[in-house]
Amino acid sequence: MTSTTFAAQVQSKPGVAVLQLAGEINAFAEEELNRAYSEAEQLAPNTIVLNFSSVGYINSTGIALIVGLLAQTRKAHRSMVVCGLSDHYMEIFQITRLADFMSIYVDEASALQAVLQN
């Protein structure tokens, strides 16, 4: 089985940092995910948006990495929202109760609209 390389890009919006995630989120994604998150933190956003629309696979290690980012976000008194999850991963976020700690939106536009209204 071939692994899809993971990549993350940070985009700045007023008060918001959007992490555009692509590829597979697994143990090999940790360094790049942490780098992108650190870059996002430097923008001092009120909210961090994780956009999963280009993510094809997340394993249990990937879920653990997301939980770690959520913990960092909460410790910094920021909020985290997610968008672009497939139906399968939306169910995983509900089963693991991640959905209890972050709002989930269908796409980036609806996530930004909700975040910027608050």
Buried (B, 14 or more C-beta within 10 A) or exposed (E): EEEBEBBBEBBEBEEBBBBBBBBBBBEBBBEBBBEBBEBBBEBEBBBBBBBBBEBEBBEEBBBEBBEBBBEBBEEEEBBBBBBBBBEEBBEBBEEBEBBEBBBBBEEBEEBBEBBEEE
